[in-house]
Amino acid sequence: MVFLGFEALFSAFLGGISYLVPTVVSLGIFLVTGKNAVIGTIAFFYAQMCKLLLAVLLMVCSFMFYTSLQWIPFFLGLLATVYSVFFTIEK
């Protein structure tokens, strides 16, 4: 993304952050609840709802406050973050 300029690089960064931050928050909610099956199930759905809402909020804020946002690098950064889980899973 560097060869496309700073705007593309920053757009890709915003795309990645708009999914990474909600994922970390969701993981934190899920880990804090403990190992109780009932509470864990409720916490999982609550964490996923918070993840979705926070991701949408961060995307909308990115679109509103960064006026020179480039769409393709933004979504490529978002997709790279979403699919990075496949690179982190070990046998």
WODAPE-V69385 format. One line per field, one symbol per residue. burial: + if it has 16 or more other ideal C-beta (glycine too) atoms within 10 Angstrom, else -. A space follows every 10 residues. Layout:
burial: ???
This chain:
burial: +------+++ ++-+++-+++ -++--+--++ --+------- --+---+--- +--++--++- -+------++ --++-+++-- +--------- -
